[in-house]
């Protein structure tokens, strides 16, 4: 039996507001780790060069996450000051939560972060990550520890052949599925009445390109009779790829505007 410890601790980081006079020097700045797939609460403690927490209850601060490759800010958030001025337990502390959505479009890599004090007149003042006058701290964005939201694939281009409209090959991501792999389909119809056929293949995209018609099999055939609606379909199975084929009923001139697909 494996016994593993997990720690419920606050991610507390020190920030310095005053200059360095040689006393109580901070040797290094601790790196922040942010995990994709979850929200990451951070608490910053504001200190002077003597490592003493400072009252900040009347101040405003801004957190910036900066891409080191482009030197552009990819995330800006206001800190919430926790210091109410009446106790020492929250003296000099402010917090921010980097949400799952904030990290959704960010690559897993190293970033810099900075915190600026914003005066009442809008002037922005530097704060330091350590007592050596370094303003930027280090953040590592990590993926793989938690499952992440994956946006649906939008399919809105169909090739017409006679009265039949066919989408291109879409990967079914077999490498990340198991034997009960669930596929979800949302069909956006506009004045449409007809048939939607979901087709699957065990061939790769390159294999399908050489002989497309003989590579697919029918997963399901679905009749759509409501003119304007969103129809939902689910099916299970490990496939290399899928495509969607729709045909109007006689006399119908509607369309399937788009299909959202997720595997």
FIMI-216064 format. One record per residue (C-alpha): residue in three letters; residue number from 1; x, y, z. Coordinates in steps of 0.05 Angstrom, whole numbers, plus 5000, padded with zeros to 4 digits. Layout:
 res   n    u    v    w
 ala NUM    X    Y    Z
...
REM end
This chain:
 res   n    u    v    w
 unk   1 5000 5000 5000
 unk   2 5024 5069 4982
 unk   3 5015 5125 5032
 unk   4 5020 5194 5001
 unk   5 5016 5261 5035
 unk   6 4981 5321 5006
 unk   7 4988 5390 5035
 unk   8 4934 5442 5043
 unk   9 4977 5503 5048
 unk  10 4972 5576 5026
 unk  11 5016 5598 4968
 unk  12 5048 5658 5004
 unk  13 5099 5702 4970
 unk  14 5139 5760 4999
 unk  15 5140 5828 4964
 unk  16 5186 5886 4985
 unk  17 5165 5959 4985
 unk  18 5228 5992 5013
 unk  19 5301 5993 4992
 unk  20 5357 5949 5016
 unk  21 5404 5973 5072
 unk  22 5444 5908 5084
 unk  23 5401 5879 5140
 unk  24 5363 5813 5137
 unk  25 5378 5802 5064
 unk  26 5334 5753 5027
 unk  27 5379 5703 4992
 unk  28 5332 5683 4935
 unk  29 5261 5692 4909
 unk  30 5215 5631 4912
 unk  31 5187 5609 4846
 unk  32 5111 5607 4839
 unk  33 5079 5546 4808
 unk  34 5012 5553 4773
 unk  35 4974 5490 4751
 unk  36 4930 5487 4689
 unk  37 4862 5456 4700
 unk  38 4849 5487 4769
 unk  39 4845 5556 4802
 unk  40 4909 5578 4837
 unk  41 4901 5626 4897
 unk  42 4962 5668 4914
 unk  43 4976 5710 4975
 unk  44 5030 5763 4976
 unk  45 5060 5792 5040
 unk  46 5088 5862 5033
 unk  47 5150 5874 5076
 unk  48 5205 5925 5085
 unk  49 5280 5913 5083
 unk  50 5278 5888 5155
 unk  51 5230 5832 5136
 unk  52 5173 5865 5174
 unk  53 5102 5863 5145
 unk  54 5074 5931 5127
 unk  55 5004 5958 5132
 unk  56 4974 5965 5062
 unk  57 4900 5971 5078
 unk  58 4893 6037 5040
 unk  59 4934 6016 4979
 unk  60 4920 5984 4912
 unk  61 4963 5933 4876
 unk  62 4964 5901 4807
 unk  63 4991 5832 4788
 unk  64 5020 5822 4718
 unk  65 5041 5756 4686
 unk  66 5091 5768 4630
 unk  67 5112 5723 4572
 unk  68 5188 5722 4574
 unk  69 5192 5709 4499
 unk  70 5151 5769 4477
 unk  71 5158 5812 4540
 unk  72 5083 5825 4536
 unk  73 5033 5819 4593
 unk  74 4988 5758 4584
 unk  75 4948 5768 4648
 unk  76 4932 5828 4691
 unk  77 4893 5823 4757
 unk  78 4880 5870 4815
 unk  79 4900 5844 4884
 unk  80 4850 5842 4941
 unk  81 4881 5872 5003
 unk  82 4868 5828 5064
 unk  83 4897 5876 5115
 unk  84 4840 5908 5155
 unk  85 4889 5948 5199
 unk  86 4863 5917 5263
 unk  87 4902 5852 5270
 unk  88 4971 5826 5255
 unk  89 4947 5761 5225
 unk  90 4934 5793 5157
 unk  91 4982 5851 5164
 unk  92 5011 5869 5096
 unk  93 4975 5814 5057
 unk  94 4939 5817 4990
 unk  95 4912 5760 4948
 unk  96 4895 5743 4876
 unk  97 4867 5680 4844
 unk  98 4892 5657 4777
 unk  99 4833 5618 4750
 unk 100 4829 5557 4706
 unk 101 4803 5601 4651
 unk 102 4861 5650 4658
 unk 103 4910 5594 4642
 unk 104 4870 5561 4588
 unk 105 4906 5595 4530
 unk 106 4975 5598 4562
 unk 107 5030 5549 4545
 unk 108 5062 5508 4600
 unk 109 5129 5543 4609
 unk 110 5165 5596 4651
 unk 111 5138 5667 4657
 unk 112 5157 5729 4696
 unk 113 5109 5765 4743
 unk 114 5110 5833 4774
 unk 115 5068 5872 4823
 unk 116 5057 5947 4818
 unk 117 5028 5994 4869
 unk 118 4976 6040 4838
 unk 119 4969 6108 4871
 unk 120 4903 6147 4874
 unk 121 4926 6191 4816
 unk 122 4940 6130 4772
 unk 123 5016 6131 4781
 unk 124 5046 6061 4782
 unk 125 5103 6047 4831
 unk 126 5151 5989 4831
 unk 127 5152 5935 4885
 unk 128 5209 5885 4890
 unk 129 5212 5809 4889
 unk 130 5272 5809 4935
 unk 131 5319 5857 4973
 unk 132 5367 5861 4914
 unk 133 5321 5907 4875
 unk 134 5295 5853 4828
 unk 135 5225 5872 4807
 unk 136 5207 5809 4767
 unk 137 5192 5742 4800
 unk 138 5188 5675 4766
 unk 139 5125 5634 4751
 unk 140 5123 5564 4723
 unk 141 5058 5544 4690
 unk 142 5050 5469 4694
 unk 143 5004 5422 4655
 unk 144 4988 5349 4666
 unk 145 4972 5349 4741
 unk 146 4898 5361 4730
 unk 147 4850 5348 4673
 unk 148 4838 5409 4631
 unk 149 4779 5436 4592
 unk 150 4787 5423 4518
 unk 151 4747 5468 4472
 unk 152 4703 5436 4419
 unk 153 4725 5432 4347
 unk 154 4683 5478 4304
 unk 155 4664 5447 4236
 unk 156 4631 5498 4191
 unk 157 4659 5481 4122
 unk 158 4627 5427 4080
 unk 159 4642 5404 4009
 unk 160 4581 5397 3964
 unk 161 4573 5339 3916
 unk 162 4505 5338 3884
 unk 163 4456 5343 3942
 unk 164 4506 5318 3994
 unk 165 4550 5360 4039
 unk 166 4611 5329 4072
 unk 167 4659 5356 4124
 unk 168 4734 5344 4123
 unk 169 4770 5292 4166
 unk 170 4771 5309 4240
 unk 171 4818 5273 4289
 unk 172 4781 5232 4341
 unk 173 4843 5234 4387
 unk 174 4849 5159 4399
 unk 175 4912 5167 4440
 unk 176 4877 5202 4497
 unk 177 4814 5158 4499
 unk 178 4799 5091 4530
 unk 179 4753 5034 4511
 unk 180 4691 5074 4531
 unk 181 4714 5137 4495
 unk 182 4656 5186 4492
 unk 183 4645 5231 4431
 unk 184 4596 5289 4434
 unk 185 4566 5326 4375
 unk 186 4524 5390 4374
 unk 187 4491 5406 4308
 unk 188 4468 5477 4293
 unk 189 4413 5474 4240
 unk 190 4383 5533 4203
 unk 191 4317 5522 4166
 unk 192 4342 5450 4157
 unk 193 4303 5386 4149
 unk 194 4341 5324 4127
 unk 195 4391 5272 4148
 unk 196 4458 5277 4184
 unk 197 4504 5217 4181
 unk 198 4563 5211 4229
 unk 199 4619 5170 4198
 unk 200 4682 5142 4231
 unk 201 4747 5113 4206
 unk 202 4805 5072 4234
 unk 203 4852 5105 4184
 unk 204 4897 5165 4194
 unk 205 4886 5230 4156
 unk 206 4941 5214 4106
 unk 207 4912 5145 4093
 unk 208 4843 5174 4083
 unk 209 4869 5225 4033
 unk 210 4891 5170 3986
 unk 211 4824 5133 3986
 unk 212 4771 5173 4023
 unk 213 4708 5137 4002
 unk 214 4729 5067 4024
 unk 215 4758 5087 4091
 unk 216 4694 5108 4127
 unk 217 4638 5070 4160
 unk 218 4571 5095 4188
 unk 219 4568 5108 4262
 unk 220 4497 5134 4262
 unk 221 4444 5163 4216
 unk 222 4402 5218 4246
 unk 223 4338 5251 4220
 unk 224 4329 5325 4235
 unk 225 4259 5351 4226
 unk 226 4259 5416 4267
 unk 227 4279 5475 4223
 unk 228 4320 5516 4273
 unk 229 4348 5478 4332
 unk 230 4411 5450 4365
 unk 231 4412 5374 4363
 unk 232 4458 5334 4408
 unk 233 4487 5265 4394
 unk 234 4534 5220 4433
 unk 235 4571 5157 4414
 unk 236 4627 5115 4443
 unk 237 4688 5082 4412
 unk 238 4762 5091 4395
 unk 239 4768 5119 4325
 unk 240 4824 5152 4287
 unk 241 4778 5203 4255
 unk 242 4707 5224 4240
 unk 243 4669 5264 4188
 unk 244 4598 5289 4180
 unk 245 4552 5283 4119
 unk 246 4485 5317 4112
 unk 247 4431 5316 4058
 unk 248 4367 5358 4053
 unk 249 4298 5328 4047
 unk 250 4264 5340 3980
 unk 251 4243 5413 3975
 unk 252 4284 5436 4035
 unk 253 4336 5490 4024
 unk 254 4361 5497 4096
 unk 255 4432 5484 4120
 unk 256 4471 5456 4177
 unk 257 4507 5519 4197
 unk 258 4561 5487 4240
 unk 259 4577 5426 4282
 unk 260 4614 5427 4349
 unk 261 4652 5362 4360
 unk 262 4691 5338 4421
 unk 263 4724 5271 4435
REM end
